[in-house]
């Protein structure tokens, strides 16, 4: 028998859950809301849970517009940002394109398809044994 024991030290984090269809305009509103909240919780990590969302056709211009809005408010985002999306090839491609043009430290913004992996990344974990 083998058991992995871990201690999770979860720092306070901001969690936003979204459902439904997300388009460019709504994405920009969501970023503005997130930046406003983050500005009052400086250094807190952010969990953006978009697993229950869908997107329509997205082109490069749309991605640039969303990235521009994110970059405009980049100073509000001081902690890690975990973006959890559906495990869909198109969504992963769009998220990776967005990540590539964001003006954020790539070590602070990461895309996940697993909620548990996102929580692990946002937490300080100490392995006690297995």
TIVO-2410 file (N, C-alpha, C; in nm, 3 decimals):
# residues 130
REC num residu      c1      c2      c3 atome chaine
REC   1      X   0.085  -0.118   0.000     N      A
REC   1      X   0.000   0.000   0.000    CA      A
REC   1      X   0.089   0.124   0.000     C      A
REC   2      X   0.050   0.223  -0.079     N      A
REC   2      X   0.128   0.345  -0.090    CA      A
REC   2      X   0.034   0.465  -0.082     C      A
REC   3      X   0.063   0.556   0.005     N      A
REC   3      X  -0.020   0.676   0.021    CA      A
REC   3      X   0.067   0.799   0.007     C      A
REC   4      X   0.021   0.892  -0.068     N      A
REC   4      X   0.092   1.018  -0.083    CA      A
REC   4      X   0.028   1.119   0.011     C      A
REC   5      X   0.106   1.175   0.099     N      A
REC   5      X   0.056   1.272   0.195    CA      A
REC   5      X   0.115   1.407   0.161     C      A
REC   6      X   0.028   1.505   0.145     N      A
REC   6      X   0.072   1.641   0.113    CA      A
REC   6      X   0.005   1.740   0.207     C      A
REC   7      X   0.078   1.844   0.239     N      A
REC   7      X   0.024   1.956   0.315    CA      A
REC   7      X   0.006   2.071   0.215     C      A
REC   8      X  -0.115   2.121   0.203     N      A
REC   8      X  -0.144   2.233   0.114    CA      A
REC   8      X  -0.150   2.361   0.196     C      A
REC   9      X  -0.070   2.458   0.156     N      A
REC   9      X  -0.074   2.589   0.218    CA      A
REC   9      X  -0.134   2.683   0.114     C      A
REC  10      X  -0.264   2.696   0.124     N      A
REC  10      X  -0.335   2.773   0.022    CA      A
REC  10      X  -0.339   2.920   0.062     C      A
REC  11      X  -0.278   2.999  -0.021     N      A
REC  11      X  -0.279   3.143  -0.004    CA      A
REC  11      X  -0.418   3.191  -0.045     C      A
REC  12      X  -0.462   3.301   0.013     N      A
REC  12      X  -0.590   3.355  -0.029    CA      A
REC  12      X  -0.589   3.377  -0.179     C      A
REC  13      X  -0.700   3.345  -0.244     N      A
REC  13      X  -0.706   3.370  -0.386    CA      A
REC  13      X  -0.846   3.416  -0.425     C      A
REC  14      X  -0.851   3.483  -0.535     N      A
REC  14      X  -0.976   3.533  -0.591    CA      A
REC  14      X  -1.023   3.428  -0.691     C      A
REC  15      X  -1.149   3.389  -0.680     N      A
REC  15      X  -1.203   3.290  -0.774    CA      A
REC  15      X  -1.321   3.350  -0.848     C      A
REC  16      X  -1.315   3.339  -0.979     N      A
REC  16      X  -1.426   3.382  -1.063    CA      A
REC  16      X  -1.471   3.261  -1.142     C      A
REC  17      X  -1.599   3.226  -1.128     N      A
REC  17      X  -1.659   3.118  -1.206    CA      A
REC  17      X  -1.749   3.181  -1.311     C      A
REC  18      X  -1.738   3.133  -1.430     N      A
REC  18      X  -1.821   3.186  -1.538    CA      A
REC  18      X  -1.886   3.071  -1.612     C      A
REC  19      X  -2.007   3.093  -1.660     N      A
REC  19      X  -2.078   2.994  -1.740    CA      A
REC  19      X  -2.135   3.062  -1.863     C      A
REC  20      X  -2.169   2.982  -1.962     N      A
REC  20      X  -2.233   3.034  -2.082    CA      A
REC  20      X  -2.136   3.068  -2.192     C      A
REC  21      X  -2.183   3.151  -2.283     N      A
REC  21      X  -2.105   3.189  -2.400    CA      A
REC  21      X  -2.023   3.314  -2.368     C      A
REC  22      X  -1.897   3.309  -2.403     N      A
REC  22      X  -1.807   3.423  -2.382    CA      A
REC  22      X  -1.764   3.476  -2.519     C      A
REC  23      X  -1.784   3.606  -2.538     N      A
REC  23      X  -1.737   3.670  -2.660    CA      A
REC  23      X  -1.633   3.776  -2.624     C      A
REC  24      X  -1.586   3.849  -2.722     N      A
REC  24      X  -1.479   3.947  -2.700    CA      A
REC  24      X  -1.524   4.056  -2.602     C      A
REC  25      X  -1.640   4.113  -2.623     N      A
REC  25      X  -1.686   4.221  -2.536    CA      A
REC  25      X  -1.704   4.174  -2.393     C      A
REC  26      X  -1.763   4.056  -2.376     N      A
REC  26      X  -1.781   4.005  -2.241    CA      A
REC  26      X  -1.647   3.973  -2.177     C      A
REC  27      X  -1.552   3.922  -2.255     N      A
REC  27      X  -1.418   3.893  -2.202    CA      A
REC  27      X  -1.354   4.021  -2.149     C      A
REC  28      X  -1.369   4.130  -2.222     N      A
REC  28      X  -1.311   4.257  -2.177    CA      A
REC  28      X  -1.379   4.306  -2.049     C      A
REC  29      X  -1.509   4.288  -2.037     N      A
REC  29      X  -1.580   4.325  -1.914    CA      A
REC  29      X  -1.532   4.240  -1.796     C      A
REC  30      X  -1.511   4.112  -1.822     N      A
REC  30      X  -1.463   4.021  -1.718    CA      A
REC  30      X  -1.323   4.060  -1.670     C      A
REC  31      X  -1.237   4.099  -1.763     N      A
REC  31      X  -1.102   4.142  -1.728    CA      A
REC  31      X  -1.108   4.270  -1.644     C      A
REC  32      X  -1.194   4.362  -1.680     N      A
REC  32      X  -1.210   4.487  -1.604    CA      A
REC  32      X  -1.258   4.457  -1.461     C      A
REC  33      X  -1.355   4.368  -1.448     N      A
REC  33      X  -1.404   4.328  -1.316    CA      A
REC  33      X  -1.293   4.263  -1.235     C      A
REC  34      X  -1.221   4.172  -1.297     N      A
REC  34      X  -1.112   4.102  -1.231    CA      A
REC  34      X  -1.002   4.199  -1.187     C      A
REC  35      X  -0.968   4.294  -1.272     N      A
REC  35      X  -0.865   4.393  -1.238    CA      A
REC  35      X  -0.910   4.479  -1.120     C      A
REC  36      X  -1.037   4.515  -1.117     N      A
REC  36      X  -1.089   4.594  -1.006    CA      A
REC  36      X  -1.080   4.521  -0.874     C      A
REC  37      X  -1.116   4.394  -0.874     N      A
REC  37      X  -1.108   4.314  -0.752    CA      A
REC  37      X  -0.962   4.292  -0.713     C      A
REC  38      X  -0.878   4.259  -0.811     N      A
REC  38      X  -0.735   4.233  -0.783    CA      A
REC  38      X  -0.665   4.357  -0.728     C      A
REC  39      X  -0.707   4.474  -0.770     N      A
REC  39      X  -0.645   4.598  -0.722    CA      A
REC  39      X  -0.666   4.616  -0.571     C      A
REC  40      X  -0.773   4.558  -0.517     N      A
REC  40      X  -0.801   4.568  -0.374    CA      A
REC  40      X  -0.745   4.450  -0.295     C      A
REC  41      X  -0.691   4.352  -0.366     N      A
REC  41      X  -0.632   4.234  -0.303    CA      A
REC  41      X  -0.495   4.209  -0.366     C      A
REC  42      X  -0.409   4.306  -0.351     N      A
REC  42      X  -0.278   4.305  -0.416    CA      A
REC  42      X  -0.199   4.181  -0.377     C      A
REC  43      X  -0.148   4.113  -0.477     N      A
REC  43      X  -0.065   3.995  -0.454    CA      A
REC  43      X  -0.141   3.865  -0.442     C      A
REC  44      X  -0.274   3.872  -0.429     N      A
REC  44      X  -0.351   3.748  -0.420    CA      A
REC  44      X  -0.352   3.677  -0.555     C      A
REC  45      X  -0.354   3.546  -0.550     N      A
REC  45      X  -0.364   3.467  -0.672    CA      A
REC  45      X  -0.507   3.470  -0.723     C      A
REC  46      X  -0.523   3.434  -0.849     N      A
REC  46      X  -0.654   3.438  -0.914    CA      A
REC  46      X  -0.680   3.304  -0.980     C      A
REC  47      X  -0.801   3.251  -0.958     N      A
REC  47      X  -0.847   3.131  -1.025    CA      A
REC  47      X  -0.964   3.171  -1.114     C      A
REC  48      X  -0.942   3.167  -1.243     N      A
REC  48      X  -1.044   3.202  -1.342    CA      A
REC  48      X  -1.098   3.070  -1.396     C      A
REC  49      X  -1.217   3.032  -1.350     N      A
REC  49      X  -1.276   2.903  -1.385    CA      A
REC  49      X  -1.375   2.920  -1.500     C      A
REC  50      X  -1.330   2.882  -1.619     N      A
REC  50      X  -1.412   2.896  -1.740    CA      A
REC  50      X  -1.451   2.760  -1.796     C      A
REC  51      X  -1.451   2.657  -1.714     N      A
REC  51      X  -1.480   2.522  -1.763    CA      A
REC  51      X  -1.620   2.508  -1.820     C      A
REC  52      X  -1.714   2.586  -1.769     N      A
REC  52      X  -1.853   2.575  -1.816    CA      A
REC  52      X  -1.888   2.684  -1.915     C      A
REC  53      X  -1.791   2.724  -1.996     N      A
REC  53      X  -1.814   2.828  -2.096    CA      A
REC  53      X  -1.788   2.774  -2.236     C      A
REC  54      X  -1.842   2.845  -2.332     N      A
REC  54      X  -1.815   2.816  -2.472    CA      A
REC  54      X  -1.777   2.946  -2.540     C      A
REC  55      X  -1.706   2.933  -2.652     N      A
REC  55      X  -1.671   3.049  -2.732    CA      A
REC  55      X  -1.712   3.021  -2.876     C      A
REC  56      X  -1.738   3.127  -2.950     N      A
REC  56      X  -1.769   3.112  -3.092    CA      A
REC  56      X  -1.641   3.110  -3.172     C      A
REC  57      X  -1.652   3.150  -3.296     N      A
REC  57      X  -1.534   3.162  -3.381    CA      A
REC  57      X  -1.448   3.277  -3.331     C      A
REC  58      X  -1.323   3.249  -3.307     N      A
REC  58      X  -1.230   3.349  -3.256    CA      A
REC  58      X  -1.119   3.364  -3.359     C      A
REC  59      X  -1.089   3.490  -3.393     N      A
REC  59      X  -0.980   3.515  -3.486    CA      A
REC  59      X  -0.865   3.585  -3.414     C      A
REC  60      X  -0.756   3.605  -3.485     N      A
REC  60      X  -0.638   3.667  -3.425    CA      A
REC  60      X  -0.668   3.807  -3.372     C      A
REC  61      X  -0.751   3.883  -3.444     N      A
REC  61      X  -0.789   4.016  -3.399    CA      A
REC  61      X  -0.861   4.012  -3.266     C      A
REC  62      X  -0.948   3.914  -3.247     N      A
REC  62      X  -1.019   3.898  -3.119    CA      A
REC  62      X  -0.921   3.871  -3.005     C      A
REC  63      X  -0.827   3.781  -3.031     N      A
REC  63      X  -0.728   3.747  -2.929    CA      A
REC  63      X  -0.642   3.868  -2.894     C      A
REC  64      X  -0.603   3.944  -2.996     N      A
REC  64      X  -0.524   4.065  -2.971    CA      A
REC  64      X  -0.603   4.167  -2.890     C      A
REC  65      X  -0.732   4.180  -2.917     N      A
REC  65      X  -0.816   4.275  -2.844    CA      A
REC  65      X  -0.828   4.237  -2.697     C      A
REC  66      X  -0.847   4.108  -2.671     N      A
REC  66      X  -0.856   4.060  -2.533    CA      A
REC  66      X  -0.722   4.077  -2.462     C      A
REC  67      X  -0.613   4.043  -2.530     N      A
REC  67      X  -0.480   4.058  -2.470    CA      A
REC  67      X  -0.450   4.204  -2.440     C      A
REC  68      X  -0.492   4.292  -2.529     N      A
REC  68      X  -0.470   4.436  -2.509    CA      A
REC  68      X  -0.541   4.484  -2.382     C      A
REC  69      X  -0.662   4.436  -2.361     N      A
REC  69      X  -0.736   4.474  -2.239    CA      A
REC  69      X  -0.666   4.419  -2.116     C      A
REC  70      X  -0.622   4.296  -2.121     N      A
REC  70      X  -0.548   4.236  -2.010    CA      A
REC  70      X  -0.421   4.315  -1.983     C      A
REC  71      X  -0.346   4.346  -2.089     N      A
REC  71      X  -0.221   4.419  -2.074    CA      A
REC  71      X  -0.242   4.560  -2.019     C      A
REC  72      X  -0.355   4.621  -2.055     N      A
REC  72      X  -0.387   4.755  -2.006    CA      A
REC  72      X  -0.400   4.756  -1.853     C      A
REC  73      X  -0.444   4.644  -1.797     N      A
REC  73      X  -0.465   4.634  -1.652    CA      A
REC  73      X  -0.361   4.544  -1.584     C      A
REC  74      X  -0.251   4.515  -1.652     N      A
REC  74      X  -0.152   4.419  -1.602    CA      A
REC  74      X  -0.099   4.455  -1.463     C      A
REC  75      X  -0.089   4.582  -1.432     N      A
REC  75      X  -0.034   4.621  -1.301    CA      A
REC  75      X  -0.121   4.575  -1.185     C      A
REC  76      X  -0.248   4.547  -1.210     N      A
REC  76      X  -0.338   4.501  -1.104    CA      A
REC  76      X  -0.315   4.353  -1.071     C      A
REC  77      X  -0.252   4.281  -1.163     N      A
REC  77      X  -0.234   4.137  -1.147    CA      A
REC  77      X  -0.093   4.107  -1.098     C      A
REC  78      X  -0.077   4.097  -0.966     N      A
REC  78      X   0.054   4.075  -0.906    CA      A
REC  78      X   0.080   3.930  -0.868     C      A
REC  79      X  -0.026   3.853  -0.844     N      A
REC  79      X  -0.011   3.713  -0.806    CA      A
REC  79      X  -0.019   3.622  -0.928     C      A
REC  80      X  -0.029   3.493  -0.902     N      A
REC  80      X  -0.045   3.396  -1.009    CA      A
REC  80      X  -0.189   3.401  -1.061     C      A
REC  81      X  -0.205   3.369  -1.189     N      A
REC  81      X  -0.338   3.359  -1.250    CA      A
REC  81      X  -0.349   3.221  -1.313     C      A
REC  82      X  -0.441   3.140  -1.261     N      A
REC  82      X  -0.469   3.008  -1.317    CA      A
REC  82      X  -0.599   3.019  -1.396     C      A
REC  83      X  -0.592   2.990  -1.525     N      A
REC  83      X  -0.709   2.996  -1.613    CA      A
REC  83      X  -0.749   2.852  -1.645     C      A
REC  84      X  -0.865   2.809  -1.592     N      A
REC  84      X  -0.910   2.672  -1.613    CA      A
REC  84      X  -1.016   2.674  -1.723     C      A
REC  85      X  -0.989   2.599  -1.829     N      A
REC  85      X  -1.077   2.597  -1.946    CA      A
REC  85      X  -1.120   2.454  -1.977     C      A
REC  86      X  -1.222   2.440  -2.063     N      A
REC  86      X  -1.262   2.304  -2.104    CA      A
REC  86      X  -1.148   2.235  -2.178     C      A
REC  87      X  -1.146   2.103  -2.167     N      A
REC  87      X  -1.045   2.023  -2.235    CA      A
REC  87      X  -1.088   2.002  -2.380     C      A
REC  88      X  -1.074   2.110  -2.457     N      A
REC  88      X  -1.115   2.112  -2.597    CA      A
REC  88      X  -1.000   2.169  -2.679     C      A
REC  89      X  -0.966   2.102  -2.785     N      A
REC  89      X  -0.849   2.140  -2.865    CA      A
REC  89      X  -0.853   2.286  -2.909     C      A
REC  90      X  -0.969   2.334  -2.954     N      A
REC  90      X  -0.981   2.474  -2.999    CA      A
REC  90      X  -0.962   2.571  -2.884     C      A
REC  91      X  -1.021   2.541  -2.768     N      A
REC  91      X  -1.007   2.629  -2.652    CA      A
REC  91      X  -0.862   2.635  -2.605     C      A
REC  92      X  -0.795   2.523  -2.606     N      A
REC  92      X  -0.655   2.520  -2.565    CA      A
REC  92      X  -0.571   2.603  -2.660     C      A
REC  93      X  -0.596   2.592  -2.789     N      A
REC  93      X  -0.523   2.669  -2.889    CA      A
REC  93      X  -0.543   2.819  -2.868     C      A
REC  94      X  -0.668   2.862  -2.848     N      A
REC  94      X  -0.697   3.004  -2.826    CA      A
REC  94      X  -0.630   3.052  -2.698     C      A
REC  95      X  -0.639   2.973  -2.590     N      A
REC  95      X  -0.579   3.012  -2.462    CA      A
REC  95      X  -0.427   3.023  -2.473     C      A
REC  96      X  -0.365   2.933  -2.545     N      A
REC  96      X  -0.219   2.938  -2.561    CA      A
REC  96      X  -0.178   3.057  -2.647     C      A
REC  97      X  -0.257   3.091  -2.749     N      A
REC  97      X  -0.228   3.209  -2.830    CA      A
REC  97      X  -0.240   3.336  -2.745     C      A
REC  98      X  -0.343   3.341  -2.662     N      A
REC  98      X  -0.360   3.456  -2.573    CA      A
REC  98      X  -0.242   3.467  -2.477     C      A
REC  99      X  -0.204   3.356  -2.418     N      A
REC  99      X  -0.092   3.356  -2.323    CA      A
REC  99      X   0.036   3.407  -2.389     C      A
REC 100      X   0.057   3.370  -2.514     N      A
REC 100      X   0.180   3.407  -2.585    CA      A
REC 100      X   0.193   3.557  -2.606     C      A
REC 101      X   0.080   3.628  -2.612     N      A
REC 101      X   0.089   3.773  -2.637    CA      A
REC 101      X   0.054   3.858  -2.516     C      A
REC 102      X   0.027   3.794  -2.402     N      A
REC 102      X   0.003   3.871  -2.281    CA      A
REC 102      X   0.132   3.930  -2.230     C      A
REC 103      X   0.122   4.050  -2.175     N      A
REC 103      X   0.237   4.118  -2.119    CA      A
REC 103      X   0.246   4.087  -1.969     C      A
REC 104      X   0.237   3.958  -1.937     N      A
REC 104      X   0.247   3.912  -1.799    CA      A
REC 104      X   0.362   3.813  -1.791     C      A
REC 105      X   0.421   3.804  -1.674     N      A
REC 105      X   0.527   3.707  -1.651    CA      A
REC 105      X   0.471   3.568  -1.681     C      A
REC 106      X   0.532   3.496  -1.774     N      A
REC 106      X   0.479   3.364  -1.810    CA      A
REC 106      X   0.480   3.264  -1.694     C      A
REC 107      X   0.555   3.293  -1.589     N      A
REC 107      X   0.557   3.206  -1.472    CA      A
REC 107      X   0.441   3.237  -1.378     C      A
REC 108      X   0.367   3.343  -1.408     N      A
REC 108      X   0.254   3.381  -1.322    CA      A
REC 108      X   0.119   3.356  -1.387     C      A
REC 109      X   0.115   3.322  -1.516     N      A
REC 109      X  -0.010   3.295  -1.586    CA      A
REC 109      X  -0.002   3.159  -1.652     C      A
REC 110      X  -0.097   3.073  -1.618     N      A
REC 110      X  -0.093   2.938  -1.673    CA      A
REC 110      X  -0.234   2.891  -1.704     C      A
REC 111      X  -0.246   2.815  -1.812     N      A
REC 111      X  -0.373   2.760  -1.857    CA      A
REC 111      X  -0.381   2.614  -1.815     C      A
REC 112      X  -0.497   2.575  -1.762     N      A
REC 112      X  -0.520   2.438  -1.717    CA      A
REC 112      X  -0.651   2.385  -1.774     C      A
REC 113      X  -0.659   2.254  -1.787     N      A
REC 113      X  -0.787   2.189  -1.816    CA      A
REC 113      X  -0.833   2.109  -1.695     C      A
REC 114      X  -0.749   2.101  -1.593     N      A
REC 114      X  -0.780   2.029  -1.470    CA      A
REC 114      X  -0.787   2.127  -1.353     C      A
REC 115      X  -0.901   2.128  -1.286     N      A
REC 115      X  -0.920   2.215  -1.170    CA      A
REC 115      X  -0.818   2.181  -1.061     C      A
REC 116      X  -0.798   2.052  -1.037     N      A
REC 116      X  -0.706   2.009  -0.931    CA      A
REC 116      X  -0.563   2.055  -0.960     C      A
REC 117      X  -0.519   2.044  -1.084     N      A
REC 117      X  -0.385   2.090  -1.119    CA      A
REC 117      X  -0.372   2.241  -1.098     C      A
REC 118      X  -0.477   2.316  -1.128     N      A
REC 118      X  -0.476   2.461  -1.106    CA      A
REC 118      X  -0.461   2.493  -0.958     C      A
REC 119      X  -0.538   2.423  -0.874     N      A
REC 119      X  -0.528   2.444  -0.729    CA      A
REC 119      X  -0.388   2.408  -0.679     C      A
REC 120      X  -0.334   2.298  -0.729     N      A
REC 120      X  -0.198   2.259  -0.689    CA      A
REC 120      X  -0.098   2.368  -0.726     C      A
REC 121      X  -0.110   2.425  -0.845     N      A
REC 121      X  -0.017   2.528  -0.890    CA      A
REC 121      X  -0.029   2.655  -0.806     C      A
REC 122      X  -0.151   2.686  -0.763     N      A
REC 122      X  -0.171   2.807  -0.682    CA      A
REC 122      X  -0.129   2.789  -0.537     C      A
REC 123      X  -0.110   2.664  -0.495     N      A
REC 123      X  -0.079   2.634  -0.356    CA      A
REC 123      X   0.069   2.605  -0.336     C      A
REC 124      X   0.113   2.626  -0.213     N      A
REC 124      X   0.245   2.578  -0.173    CA      A
REC 124      X   0.221   2.438  -0.116     C      A
REC 125      X   0.288   2.338  -0.173     N      A
REC 125      X   0.265   2.200  -0.134    CA      A
REC 125      X   0.393   2.142  -0.075     C      A
REC 126      X   0.375   2.073   0.036     N      A
REC 126      X   0.486   2.004   0.100    CA      A
REC 126      X   0.455   1.856   0.099     C      A
REC 127      X   0.540   1.777   0.034     N      A
REC 127      X   0.523   1.631   0.032    CA      A
REC 127      X   0.579   1.573   0.161     C      A
REC 128      X   0.497   1.493   0.229     N      A
REC 128      X   0.541   1.430   0.353    CA      A
REC 128      X   0.582   1.285   0.333     C      A
REC 129      X   0.551   1.230   0.220     N      A
REC 129      X   0.591   1.093   0.193    CA      A
REC 129      X   0.489   1.023   0.106     C      A
REC 130      X   0.527   0.904   0.064     N      A
REC 130      X   0.433   0.825  -0.016    CA      A
REC 130      X   0.445   0.679   0.013     C      A
***
